[in-house]
Amino acid sequence: MTLFGSLFTGVTGLAAQSRSMSIISDNVANVNTTAYKLAEAQFSSMVAREAGSKVYRPGGVYSHAFYTIGSQGLIQSSNSTTDVAIVGQGFFVVNTETDGRGQTYFTRAGDFSTDASGNLRMPNGYFLQGWRLDPTGAPVDVNRLETVNVSIVNGVALPTSAVSIGANLDADQVAFAGPYTPGDMAAALNGGTGVEPHFSRTVRIFDSLGRPHDLTFAFLKDPTANVWNVEVVADAAEVDTTVHPDGRVASGQITFAGDGTLAANSLVALVPGLQGAQIQWAAASGADPSDIVIDLGDLGTTNGLAQFASPTSVAFVSQNGAGVGTLVSVSIDEQGYVIASFDNGKQRRLYRLALATFPNPSGLDPRTGNVYAPSDQSGEFMLRAPGEGGAGRLTPSALETSNVDLADEFTKMIVTQRAYSANARVISTADEMLDELIRLRR
């Protein structure tokens, strides 16, 4: 019985070392697989004798694979703006279906690319999941992940929400002596009877549809010392003239101190907006009203309008809108935002990636395609934003490499080969001993 037990023990040794060689071969084969986590053969003894028994009964050995999923691989730079690597804890969430109703898996491999439908997906076809963002950049629903699809926006128009002007108004300008009523400069600028401004400057702004409009700042020196009348005027043909007579958007007076700084600003909008003036466009345009903050500078400074005894000159005129732009590229930043870039120079955040963290990531169940499924050993996952709540941070345009060390694997291969040979030797030796036992009968 003992000799037969030795045979069986040798067989378990051969089986265990065969599994170990299979694990090593998988590791070597995946040395260049993105974010592959090597497996290690762990051996456990098999005991056949009963507790308290003094009779030895050979049991054998058993081996199983332990996956080093929690081990960080090296970070290598990439040329793709949709490649991203996790440094620290966490996994990307992927799904087998675009509607998110398929099987959910988790992966460390961040080599994503867009397909013909605009979905970001892994090379194996699994679709990347994230929180969809509204136009303000806030999550639409933090409790729901969606397939990241960049075709949800083919173009973008950024309406103007702020206009600023910096200029010097000539202190030696001769004041306008005739009667002036607010709106006179607007009437003149739009081809009617009015008062021509001493100085005007036009800035191009954009409405909600990306349509360009010209907005003119008009200035008229008042007989009162250091006071100028100012009007902000739009093209009368482009606005609702029932609320903007002659295209006038705002009017008032600005006063300068004796040192040339801005002392007072009484510019008032005809239609007050959320933070400034509102321009109500003509109904035929189809554009939403534009709420625009008009910045003429801070009081007590010369960072906007100023009045010095030198010819009127403009330092800057700026606005923050842009016309319609088409999508030119997609990228993922270090905060996990999927950003669409347009040819008008503007960008928009479309999604934010969620990272799933597990109490025991090494307990995850590996699946085909370099992904993992939860198990009883891994525990339940939690979704977190990158860099928050223990989740790792992201490195854009980079990939996590395999954590396989070829030198270490080849060393294990030698040890496994020798162990396999030794177990085979045990079987052959037991066979010879059994042969001797059989010959005793002859």
Secondary structure in CASP SS format (residue, H / E / C, confidence):
PFRMAT SS
TARGET T0000
AUTHOR 0000-0000-0000
METHOD secondary structure of the structure
MODEL  1
M C 1.00
T H 1.00
L H 1.00
F H 1.00
G H 1.00
S H 1.00
L H 1.00
F H 1.00
T H 1.00
G H 1.00
V H 1.00
T H 1.00
G H 1.00
L H 1.00
A H 1.00
A H 1.00
Q H 1.00
S H 1.00
R H 1.00
S H 1.00
M H 1.00
S H 1.00
I H 1.00
I H 1.00
S H 1.00
D H 1.00
N H 1.00
V H 1.00
A H 1.00
N C 1.00
V C 1.00
N C 1.00
T C 1.00
T C 1.00
A C 1.00
Y C 1.00
K C 1.00
L C 1.00
A E 1.00
E E 1.00
A E 1.00
Q E 1.00
F E 1.00
S E 1.00
S E 1.00
M E 1.00
V C 1.00
A C 1.00
R C 1.00
E C 1.00
A C 1.00
G C 1.00
S C 1.00
K C 1.00
V C 1.00
Y C 1.00
R C 1.00
P C 1.00
G C 1.00
G E 1.00
V E 1.00
Y E 1.00
S E 1.00
H E 1.00
A E 1.00
F E 1.00
Y E 1.00
T C 1.00
I C 1.00
G C 1.00
S C 1.00
Q C 1.00
G C 1.00
L C 1.00
I E 1.00
Q E 1.00
S E 1.00
S C 1.00
N C 1.00
S C 1.00
T C 1.00
T C 1.00
D E 1.00
V E 1.00
A E 1.00
I E 1.00
V E 1.00
G C 1.00
Q C 1.00
G C 1.00
F E 1.00
F E 1.00
V E 1.00
V E 1.00
N E 1.00
T C 1.00
E C 1.00
T C 1.00
D C 1.00
G C 1.00
R C 1.00
G C 1.00
Q C 1.00
T E 1.00
Y E 1.00
F E 1.00
T E 1.00
R C 1.00
A C 1.00
G C 1.00
D E 1.00
F C 1.00
S E 1.00
T E 1.00
D C 1.00
A C 1.00
S C 1.00
G C 1.00
N E 1.00
L E 1.00
R E 1.00
M C 1.00
P C 1.00
N C 1.00
G C 1.00
Y C 1.00
F E 1.00
L E 1.00
Q E 1.00
G E 1.00
W E 1.00
R E 1.00
L E 1.00
D C 1.00
P C 1.00
T C 1.00
G C 1.00
A C 1.00
P E 1.00
V C 1.00
D C 1.00
V C 1.00
N C 1.00
R C 1.00
L C 1.00
E E 1.00
T E 1.00
V C 1.00
N E 1.00
V H 1.00
S H 1.00
I H 1.00
V C 1.00
N C 1.00
G E 1.00
V E 1.00
A E 1.00
L E 1.00
P C 1.00
T C 1.00
S C 1.00
A E 1.00
V E 1.00
S E 1.00
I E 1.00
G E 1.00
A E 1.00
N E 1.00
L E 1.00
D E 1.00
A C 1.00
D C 1.00
Q C 1.00
V C 1.00
A C 1.00
F C 1.00
A C 1.00
G C 1.00
P C 1.00
Y C 1.00
T C 1.00
P C 1.00
G C 1.00
D H 1.00
M H 1.00
A H 1.00
A H 1.00
A H 1.00
L H 1.00
N C 1.00
G C 1.00
G C 1.00
T C 1.00
G C 1.00
V C 1.00
E C 1.00
P C 1.00
H C 1.00
F E 1.00
S E 1.00
R E 1.00
T E 1.00
V E 1.00
R E 1.00
I E 1.00
F E 1.00
D C 1.00
S C 1.00
L C 1.00
G C 1.00
R C 1.00
P E 1.00
H E 1.00
D E 1.00
L E 1.00
T E 1.00
F E 1.00
A E 1.00
F E 1.00
L E 1.00
K E 1.00
D C 1.00
P C 1.00
T C 1.00
A C 1.00
N C 1.00
V E 1.00
W E 1.00
N E 1.00
V E 1.00
E E 1.00
V E 1.00
V E 1.00
A E 1.00
D C 1.00
A C 1.00
A C 1.00
E C 1.00
V E 1.00
D C 1.00
T C 1.00
T C 1.00
V C 1.00
H C 1.00
P H 1.00
D H 1.00
G H 1.00
R E 1.00
V E 1.00
A E 1.00
S E 1.00
G E 1.00
Q E 1.00
I E 1.00
T E 1.00
F E 1.00
A C 1.00
G C 1.00
D C 1.00
G C 1.00
T C 1.00
L E 1.00
A E 1.00
A E 1.00
N E 1.00
S C 1.00
L C 1.00
V E 1.00
A E 1.00
L C 1.00
V C 1.00
P E 1.00
G C 1.00
L C 1.00
Q C 1.00
G C 1.00
A E 1.00
Q E 1.00
I E 1.00
Q C 1.00
W E 1.00
A C 1.00
A H 1.00
A H 1.00
S H 1.00
G C 1.00
A C 1.00
D C 1.00
P C 1.00
S E 1.00
D E 1.00
I E 1.00
V E 1.00
I E 1.00
D E 1.00
L C 1.00
G C 1.00
D C 1.00
L C 1.00
G C 1.00
T C 1.00
T C 1.00
N C 1.00
G C 1.00
L E 1.00
A E 1.00
Q E 1.00
F E 1.00
A C 1.00
S C 1.00
P C 1.00
T C 1.00
S E 1.00
V E 1.00
A E 1.00
F E 1.00
V E 1.00
S E 1.00
Q E 1.00
N C 1.00
G C 1.00
A E 1.00
G E 1.00
V E 1.00
G E 1.00
T E 1.00
L E 1.00
V E 1.00
S E 1.00
V E 1.00
S E 1.00
I E 1.00
D C 1.00
E C 1.00
Q C 1.00
G C 1.00
Y E 1.00
V E 1.00
I E 1.00
A E 1.00
S E 1.00
F E 1.00
D C 1.00
N C 1.00
G C 1.00
K C 1.00
Q E 1.00
R E 1.00
R E 1.00
L E 1.00
Y E 1.00
R E 1.00
L E 1.00
A C 1.00
L E 1.00
A E 1.00
T E 1.00
F C 1.00
P C 1.00
N C 1.00
P H 1.00
S H 1.00
G H 1.00
L C 1.00
D E 1.00
P E 1.00
R E 1.00
T C 1.00
G C 1.00
N C 1.00
V E 1.00
Y E 1.00
A E 1.00
P C 1.00
S C 1.00
D C 1.00
Q C 1.00
S C 1.00
G C 1.00
E C 1.00
F C 1.00
M E 1.00
L E 1.00
R E 1.00
A C 1.00
P C 1.00
G C 1.00
E C 1.00
G C 1.00
G C 1.00
A C 1.00
G C 1.00
R E 1.00
L E 1.00
T E 1.00
P E 1.00
S C 1.00
A E 1.00
L E 1.00
E E 1.00
T C 1.00
S C 1.00
N C 1.00
V C 1.00
D C 1.00
L H 1.00
A H 1.00
D H 1.00
E H 1.00
F H 1.00
T H 1.00
K H 1.00
M H 1.00
I H 1.00
V H 1.00
T H 1.00
Q H 1.00
R H 1.00
A H 1.00
Y H 1.00
S H 1.00
A H 1.00
N H 1.00
A H 1.00
R H 1.00
V H 1.00
I H 1.00
S H 1.00
T H 1.00
A H 1.00
D H 1.00
E H 1.00
M H 1.00
L H 1.00
D H 1.00
E H 1.00
L H 1.00
I H 1.00
R H 1.00
L C 1.00
R C 1.00
R C 1.00
END
